[in-house]
Amino acid sequence: MLEAAGADERRLENMRERVRAGEPAAWVAGFLRFRGRRFASDPRAYITDPELTHLLDVVCEVGDGLQQQLDRPLRVLDFGTGAGTLAISVKLERPGWQLSGIDIDPAALTLAAENAALHSVSLSLCQSDQLSGWPEVWPAPDLIFGDPPWGSEEDLYADAERDAAYYHRMPAASAYPRGGRTAIHDELIRQLCLRKWPATLVLNYGVLPAVLIKQSAASLQRHRLVQPSTGMSVLIARADCAG
């Protein structure tokens, strides 16, 4: 709040009052900070959870190994890119990689484009329900990562300020999935099996139990779970499927 209000005490108190009334602080301020960088934030897109810095650590580590194997820069897809915070952060930290982002919500993609311009990075964006809108002229990605909506009102990070109501304030398509706690992950894996893309997956499942994640990934022949932070699980897998 202090950064957004500057020296204006009246504005600061007004912003604090809005937060006390339940408005997310990042939307009140008009921005958030992630990995030390400033990104525009407003009701058009989900507010990036700070825990996702650990997801990006995994993405960069896995991507570095994959790039060494392929001996060329990677083509990387941010699935459910939202405001573009994750994709832009990866691009800034791995500038040789080609980044693209897809999202079902056109308003979120508009904000992602604004954030990409703010950071002067190239980010190819596409509106798509799952992978249905993937342009045929785009080559298949080598690495797909993301934080698709997962869980339910009972599955929350250990942060009193982000309760179930907080996530209900996010855009409807970006918080809780319809059809089950891993429904979006499950459908993405199903579509990747049909497409037979030779891609590596790095997907956040948040605080969901390992048994549920293993069920979600059951069709993938090679997969493993890592916990880059306490109470957070990330699936690393090859998009090759049994049967």
Buried (B, 14 or more C-beta within 10 A) or exposed (E): BEEBBEEEEEEBEEBBEBBEEEBBBBBBBEBBBBBEBBBBBBBBBBBBBBBBBBBBBBBBBBBEEBBEEEEEBBBBBBBBBBBBBBBBBBBBEBEEBBBBBBBBBEBBBBBBBBBBEBBEBEBBBBEBEBBEEBEEEBEBBBBBBBBBBBBEEEBBBEEEEBEEEBBEBBBEBBBBBEEBBBBBBBBBBEBBBEEEBEBBBBBBBBBBEEEBBEEBBEBBEEBEBBEBBEEBBBBBBBBBBEE
